[in-house]
Amino acid sequence: MKIHTQNSILNFDVPKIMGILNITPDSFYDGGVHATLDAMLTHTEKMLHDGADIIDVGAYSSRSGAQHLSVSEELERIIPVVPKIRQNFPSAILSIDTFRAAVVETLFDTIGEFLVNDISGGHMDSMMQPTVGRLNLPYICMHMQGTPQTMAQQTHYSHLITDIYQYFERAIEQASAHGISQIIIDPGFGFGKTGNQNFTLLANLETFASLNKPILVGVSRKSMIYKTLQTTPEHSRNGSSVLHAVALLHNANILRVHDVKEAKECVVLMQKIKNA
């Protein structure tokens, strides 16, 4: 499986690392840590040095119960940052974490091609998928029940794995109908799932490989780790590495992470096991 973007090819023979750059003041782990443009650029440089294959930039916090932002507020946060990242790191593959077509359109006009990381799978903006298809951008389609404001209360499934699998069957068909040819799927750990459901989902991750799309896993420092271990997001680095290794064993193709160096080490070691 391959994804073509920015005159580059992401070949998933070896899993890739997506480093998280939150430019939000209210993210669950690192909100407000990178509060200045210089800090954001420094962190981006560090993630690339540590082995990130993709930099995922987000201006809208998707943690449970997060404050809702207007389109103009999201653009006010992201527009000063992304062009500077492209200017300073022109060969870096960028992903934009947004569910809004207007954000995609504006940034495309500003910096050109990038990956679109849509937590709603097109359900929060009816123009998102038509826009992505028209611009011929790679598309990350995530599963979420509800919205970031309501998802904690929407955790009922008839059958967790089957329901999510069938969601992706429909989502891939819908995205393809809008002209989107490069699709990555993300089961959406923590988005409308209980802690136990998250672990069931991870244990059955390889089920989704039959959809023949790259699988992105985002479990880094999430509550399924720190609540289980009775600790905090700040003390969840080791737990994140454990679950990243498990995800790789179960056919993850992309790890979306806060700690790039540790995730890269997981990939290197798991590849040794795979090729032994």
C-alpha beads as a LAMMPS data file, in Angstrom:
LAMMPS data file: protein, C-alpha beads

276 atoms
275 bonds

1 atom types
1 bond types

-500.0 500.0 xlo xhi
-500.0 500.0 ylo yhi
-500.0 500.0 zlo zhi

Masses

1 110.0

Atoms # bond

1 1 1 0.000 0.000 0.000
2 1 1 1.201 3.482 -0.892
3 1 1 0.027 7.075 -0.543
4 1 1 1.293 9.744 -2.953
5 1 1 1.587 13.281 -1.586
6 1 1 3.739 16.400 -2.041
7 1 1 5.913 14.700 -4.671
8 1 1 6.609 12.015 -2.059
9 1 1 5.482 8.433 -1.606
10 1 1 4.493 6.965 1.749
11 1 1 5.228 3.261 1.354
12 1 1 3.717 1.217 4.162
13 1 1 6.047 -1.766 3.845
14 1 1 7.460 -0.179 7.003
15 1 1 4.989 1.545 9.387
16 1 1 5.138 5.332 9.518
17 1 1 5.189 7.801 12.399
18 1 1 2.867 10.816 12.492
19 1 1 4.061 13.421 14.976
20 1 1 1.387 15.551 16.655
21 1 1 1.670 19.339 16.648
22 1 1 -1.226 20.756 18.653
23 1 1 -1.625 24.508 18.318
24 1 1 -4.590 24.455 20.676
25 1 1 -4.576 25.811 24.231
26 1 1 -6.898 23.039 25.487
27 1 1 -5.656 19.687 24.158
28 1 1 -5.795 16.881 26.717
29 1 1 -2.006 16.415 26.961
30 1 1 0.035 19.261 25.494
31 1 1 -2.455 22.093 25.106
32 1 1 -0.656 25.425 25.270
33 1 1 2.819 23.881 25.571
34 1 1 3.840 25.154 22.134
35 1 1 2.285 28.583 22.549
36 1 1 4.541 30.605 20.258
37 1 1 5.418 30.171 16.600
38 1 1 9.085 29.667 17.480
39 1 1 8.146 26.906 19.933
40 1 1 6.008 25.216 17.291
41 1 1 8.807 25.325 14.732
42 1 1 11.319 24.021 17.271
43 1 1 9.027 21.130 18.181
44 1 1 8.416 20.340 14.511
45 1 1 12.162 20.258 13.888
46 1 1 12.658 17.914 16.845
47 1 1 9.934 15.522 15.665
48 1 1 11.409 15.387 12.168
49 1 1 14.885 14.807 13.616
50 1 1 13.509 12.001 15.797
51 1 1 12.043 10.241 12.767
52 1 1 8.546 11.571 12.097
53 1 1 7.353 10.764 8.579
54 1 1 4.323 13.080 8.817
55 1 1 3.587 16.181 10.904
56 1 1 -0.094 16.449 11.898
57 1 1 -1.134 20.024 12.681
58 1 1 -4.374 20.670 14.542
59 1 1 -6.036 23.878 15.726
60 1 1 -9.313 22.384 17.006
61 1 1 -9.120 20.333 20.202
62 1 1 -11.043 17.069 19.830
63 1 1 -10.764 15.936 23.443
64 1 1 -14.030 14.939 25.100
65 1 1 -16.044 18.028 26.020
66 1 1 -13.676 20.405 24.239
67 1 1 -14.747 23.957 23.496
68 1 1 -16.339 24.379 20.071
69 1 1 -14.538 26.775 17.718
70 1 1 -16.009 28.671 14.799
71 1 1 -14.431 28.299 11.367
72 1 1 -12.919 31.778 11.631
73 1 1 -11.393 30.979 15.040
74 1 1 -9.860 27.758 13.711
75 1 1 -8.417 29.613 10.732
76 1 1 -7.050 32.377 12.979
77 1 1 -5.077 29.743 14.873
78 1 1 -3.791 27.693 11.966
79 1 1 -3.135 30.195 9.161
80 1 1 -0.124 31.899 10.833
81 1 1 1.502 28.524 11.566
82 1 1 1.213 26.100 8.652
83 1 1 2.826 28.291 5.942
84 1 1 5.805 28.845 8.255
85 1 1 6.168 25.090 8.766
86 1 1 6.070 24.530 5.002
87 1 1 8.578 27.357 4.497
88 1 1 11.011 26.055 7.129
89 1 1 10.591 22.343 6.346
90 1 1 9.663 22.176 2.643
91 1 1 10.225 18.428 2.322
92 1 1 8.127 17.518 5.379
93 1 1 4.842 15.737 4.682
94 1 1 2.064 17.658 6.415
95 1 1 -1.328 16.512 7.628
96 1 1 -4.030 18.968 8.668
97 1 1 -6.315 17.807 11.476
98 1 1 -9.655 19.420 10.610
99 1 1 -13.208 18.403 9.768
100 1 1 -13.971 21.601 7.838
101 1 1 -13.872 22.071 4.078
102 1 1 -13.212 25.809 4.427
103 1 1 -10.012 25.132 6.364
104 1 1 -8.855 22.615 3.753
105 1 1 -9.639 24.987 0.886
106 1 1 -7.902 27.964 2.507
107 1 1 -4.752 26.031 3.377
108 1 1 -4.583 24.381 -0.038
109 1 1 -4.665 27.833 -1.644
110 1 1 -1.875 28.873 0.744
111 1 1 0.557 25.930 0.825
112 1 1 -0.569 23.377 -1.750
113 1 1 -0.902 19.657 -1.085
114 1 1 -1.226 17.936 2.310
115 1 1 -3.069 15.039 3.937
116 1 1 -6.511 15.773 5.377
117 1 1 -7.128 14.202 8.800
118 1 1 -10.907 14.290 9.353
119 1 1 -12.058 13.043 12.767
120 1 1 -15.675 13.032 11.594
121 1 1 -15.267 11.018 8.407
122 1 1 -17.168 13.732 6.566
123 1 1 -20.170 13.786 8.899
124 1 1 -19.594 17.232 10.433
125 1 1 -19.264 19.119 7.137
126 1 1 -21.099 17.895 4.048
127 1 1 -18.653 19.774 1.808
128 1 1 -15.528 18.145 3.229
129 1 1 -15.345 15.049 1.036
130 1 1 -16.374 16.821 -2.200
131 1 1 -13.646 19.391 -1.489
132 1 1 -10.983 16.770 -0.736
133 1 1 -11.945 14.860 -3.884
134 1 1 -11.833 17.977 -6.066
135 1 1 -8.407 18.937 -4.712
136 1 1 -7.188 15.324 -5.061
137 1 1 -5.829 15.155 -1.507
138 1 1 -5.144 12.011 0.550
139 1 1 -7.854 11.552 3.183
140 1 1 -7.741 10.088 6.680
141 1 1 -11.240 8.922 7.593
142 1 1 -11.820 8.378 11.315
143 1 1 -14.665 6.618 13.109
144 1 1 -16.415 8.631 15.806
145 1 1 -19.861 8.407 17.358
146 1 1 -21.289 11.864 18.053
147 1 1 -19.069 14.941 18.223
148 1 1 -16.188 15.881 20.543
149 1 1 -18.809 17.558 22.726
150 1 1 -21.136 14.489 22.924
151 1 1 -19.048 11.396 22.148
152 1 1 -18.450 10.401 25.781
153 1 1 -22.165 9.607 26.086
154 1 1 -22.415 7.792 22.727
155 1 1 -20.695 4.472 23.356
156 1 1 -23.437 1.952 22.511
157 1 1 -22.793 -0.584 19.745
158 1 1 -24.699 -3.642 18.586
159 1 1 -21.330 -5.295 17.975
160 1 1 -18.282 -3.066 18.332
161 1 1 -15.978 -4.505 15.675
162 1 1 -18.707 -5.321 13.152
163 1 1 -20.322 -1.903 13.519
164 1 1 -17.036 -0.069 12.958
165 1 1 -16.062 -2.352 10.072
166 1 1 -19.383 -1.715 8.344
167 1 1 -18.985 2.012 8.997
168 1 1 -15.699 1.943 7.094
169 1 1 -17.210 -0.047 4.232
170 1 1 -19.817 2.693 3.810
171 1 1 -17.317 5.495 4.418
172 1 1 -14.866 4.215 1.806
173 1 1 -17.672 3.875 -0.734
174 1 1 -18.907 7.394 0.011
175 1 1 -15.451 8.967 -0.130
176 1 1 -14.685 7.166 -3.380
177 1 1 -17.944 8.472 -4.851
178 1 1 -16.661 11.992 -4.149
179 1 1 -13.477 11.295 -6.096
180 1 1 -11.198 10.520 -3.140
181 1 1 -8.794 7.838 -4.328
182 1 1 -6.296 7.728 -1.440
183 1 1 -7.954 6.790 1.848
184 1 1 -6.461 5.955 5.247
185 1 1 -8.724 4.603 7.988
186 1 1 -8.533 5.433 11.703
187 1 1 -10.718 3.412 14.132
188 1 1 -10.875 6.417 16.448
189 1 1 -9.600 5.227 19.815
190 1 1 -11.347 7.246 22.526
191 1 1 -13.923 8.744 20.184
192 1 1 -17.275 7.368 21.292
193 1 1 -15.736 4.302 22.951
194 1 1 -15.344 3.246 26.573
195 1 1 -11.975 2.216 27.950
196 1 1 -12.807 -1.474 27.601
197 1 1 -14.090 -0.936 24.065
198 1 1 -10.781 0.717 23.157
199 1 1 -8.854 -2.369 24.269
200 1 1 -11.240 -4.670 22.393
201 1 1 -10.746 -2.532 19.304
202 1 1 -6.957 -2.692 19.599
203 1 1 -7.012 -6.468 20.120
204 1 1 -9.057 -6.853 16.926
205 1 1 -7.284 -4.217 14.837
206 1 1 -6.140 -6.699 12.189
207 1 1 -9.812 -7.248 11.252
208 1 1 -9.708 -3.944 9.382
209 1 1 -6.738 -4.990 7.227
210 1 1 -9.161 -6.742 4.852
211 1 1 -10.463 -3.296 3.840
212 1 1 -7.122 -2.884 2.021
213 1 1 -6.519 0.625 3.324
214 1 1 -3.642 1.847 5.508
215 1 1 -4.649 1.804 9.186
216 1 1 -3.788 4.740 11.448
217 1 1 -3.746 4.234 15.221
218 1 1 -3.908 7.120 17.687
219 1 1 -3.589 5.910 21.278
220 1 1 -0.719 8.121 22.431
221 1 1 -1.131 9.217 26.077
222 1 1 -4.905 8.692 25.933
223 1 1 -7.203 7.900 28.847
224 1 1 -7.301 4.184 28.001
225 1 1 -3.685 4.218 29.190
226 1 1 -3.578 6.635 32.089
227 1 1 -6.930 5.669 33.610
228 1 1 -6.038 1.980 33.460
229 1 1 -2.659 2.663 35.080
230 1 1 -4.143 5.239 37.488
231 1 1 -1.722 7.907 36.395
232 1 1 -1.819 11.030 34.179
233 1 1 -1.228 11.837 30.502
234 1 1 2.162 13.253 31.505
235 1 1 3.184 9.862 32.932
236 1 1 1.826 7.736 30.071
237 1 1 4.861 7.561 27.799
238 1 1 5.767 3.979 28.679
239 1 1 2.163 2.822 28.420
240 1 1 1.924 4.489 25.025
241 1 1 4.966 2.565 23.791
242 1 1 3.451 -0.719 24.960
243 1 1 0.227 -0.096 23.049
244 1 1 2.137 1.128 19.999
245 1 1 3.985 -2.194 19.908
246 1 1 0.673 -4.052 20.193
247 1 1 -0.818 -1.933 17.403
248 1 1 2.129 -2.767 15.153
249 1 1 1.651 -6.475 15.893
250 1 1 -1.965 -6.082 14.776
251 1 1 -1.212 -4.447 11.400
252 1 1 -1.099 -0.721 12.187
253 1 1 0.481 1.219 9.315
254 1 1 0.701 4.674 10.925
255 1 1 1.183 5.584 14.587
256 1 1 -0.053 9.064 15.521
257 1 1 2.094 10.032 18.498
258 1 1 3.300 12.719 20.866
259 1 1 6.664 11.007 21.483
260 1 1 8.262 10.380 18.111
261 1 1 11.611 8.954 19.237
262 1 1 10.004 6.251 21.368
263 1 1 7.485 5.347 18.666
264 1 1 10.251 5.111 16.070
265 1 1 12.102 2.705 18.357
266 1 1 8.953 0.565 18.523
267 1 1 8.824 0.421 14.728
268 1 1 12.513 -0.507 14.401
269 1 1 12.274 -3.296 16.977
270 1 1 8.979 -4.662 15.648
271 1 1 10.435 -4.758 12.128
272 1 1 13.318 -6.853 13.492
273 1 1 10.805 -9.330 14.893
274 1 1 8.768 -9.320 11.676
275 1 1 11.842 -10.022 9.550
276 1 1 13.450 -12.574 11.884

Bonds

1 1 1 2
2 1 2 3
3 1 3 4
4 1 4 5
5 1 5 6
6 1 6 7
7 1 7 8
8 1 8 9
9 1 9 10
10 1 10 11
11 1 11 12
12 1 12 13
13 1 13 14
14 1 14 15
15 1 15 16
16 1 16 17
17 1 17 18
18 1 18 19
19 1 19 20
20 1 20 21
21 1 21 22
22 1 22 23
23 1 23 24
24 1 24 25
25 1 25 26
26 1 26 27
27 1 27 28
28 1 28 29
29 1 29 30
30 1 30 31
31 1 31 32
32 1 32 33
33 1 33 34
34 1 34 35
35 1 35 36
36 1 36 37
37 1 37 38
38 1 38 39
39 1 39 40
40 1 40 41
41 1 41 42
42 1 42 43
43 1 43 44
44 1 44 45
45 1 45 46
46 1 46 47
47 1 47 48
48 1 48 49
49 1 49 50
50 1 50 51
51 1 51 52
52 1 52 53
53 1 53 54
54 1 54 55
55 1 55 56
56 1 56 57
57 1 57 58
58 1 58 59
59 1 59 60
60 1 60 61
61 1 61 62
62 1 62 63
63 1 63 64
64 1 64 65
65 1 65 66
66 1 66 67
67 1 67 68
68 1 68 69
69 1 69 70
70 1 70 71
71 1 71 72
72 1 72 73
73 1 73 74
74 1 74 75
75 1 75 76
76 1 76 77
77 1 77 78
78 1 78 79
79 1 79 80
80 1 80 81
81 1 81 82
82 1 82 83
83 1 83 84
84 1 84 85
85 1 85 86
86 1 86 87
87 1 87 88
88 1 88 89
89 1 89 90
90 1 90 91
91 1 91 92
92 1 92 93
93 1 93 94
94 1 94 95
95 1 95 96
96 1 96 97
97 1 97 98
98 1 98 99
99 1 99 100
100 1 100 101
101 1 101 102
102 1 102 103
103 1 103 104
104 1 104 105
105 1 105 106
106 1 106 107
107 1 107 108
108 1 108 109
109 1 109 110
110 1 110 111
111 1 111 112
112 1 112 113
113 1 113 114
114 1 114 115
115 1 115 116
116 1 116 117
117 1 117 118
118 1 118 119
119 1 119 120
120 1 120 121
121 1 121 122
122 1 122 123
123 1 123 124
124 1 124 125
125 1 125 126
126 1 126 127
127 1 127 128
128 1 128 129
129 1 129 130
130 1 130 131
131 1 131 132
132 1 132 133
133 1 133 134
134 1 134 135
135 1 135 136
136 1 136 137
137 1 137 138
138 1 138 139
139 1 139 140
140 1 140 141
141 1 141 142
142 1 142 143
143 1 143 144
144 1 144 145
145 1 145 146
146 1 146 147
147 1 147 148
148 1 148 149
149 1 149 150
150 1 150 151
151 1 151 152
152 1 152 153
153 1 153 154
154 1 154 155
155 1 155 156
156 1 156 157
157 1 157 158
158 1 158 159
159 1 159 160
160 1 160 161
161 1 161 162
162 1 162 163
163 1 163 164
164 1 164 165
165 1 165 166
166 1 166 167
167 1 167 168
168 1 168 169
169 1 169 170
170 1 170 171
171 1 171 172
172 1 172 173
173 1 173 174
174 1 174 175
175 1 175 176
176 1 176 177
177 1 177 178
178 1 178 179
179 1 179 180
180 1 180 181
181 1 181 182
182 1 182 183
183 1 183 184
184 1 184 185
185 1 185 186
186 1 186 187
187 1 187 188
188 1 188 189
189 1 189 190
190 1 190 191
191 1 191 192
192 1 192 193
193 1 193 194
194 1 194 195
195 1 195 196
196 1 196 197
197 1 197 198
198 1 198 199
199 1 199 200
200 1 200 201
201 1 201 202
202 1 202 203
203 1 203 204
204 1 204 205
205 1 205 206
206 1 206 207
207 1 207 208
208 1 208 209
209 1 209 210
210 1 210 211
211 1 211 212
212 1 212 213
213 1 213 214
214 1 214 215
215 1 215 216
216 1 216 217
217 1 217 218
218 1 218 219
219 1 219 220
220 1 220 221
221 1 221 222
222 1 222 223
223 1 223 224
224 1 224 225
225 1 225 226
226 1 226 227
227 1 227 228
228 1 228 229
229 1 229 230
230 1 230 231
231 1 231 232
232 1 232 233
233 1 233 234
234 1 234 235
235 1 235 236
236 1 236 237
237 1 237 238
238 1 238 239
239 1 239 240
240 1 240 241
241 1 241 242
242 1 242 243
243 1 243 244
244 1 244 245
245 1 245 246
246 1 246 247
247 1 247 248
248 1 248 249
249 1 249 250
250 1 250 251
251 1 251 252
252 1 252 253
253 1 253 254
254 1 254 255
255 1 255 256
256 1 256 257
257 1 257 258
258 1 258 259
259 1 259 260
260 1 260 261
261 1 261 262
262 1 262 263
263 1 263 264
264 1 264 265
265 1 265 266
266 1 266 267
267 1 267 268
268 1 268 269
269 1 269 270
270 1 270 271
271 1 271 272
272 1 272 273
273 1 273 274
274 1 274 275
275 1 275 276
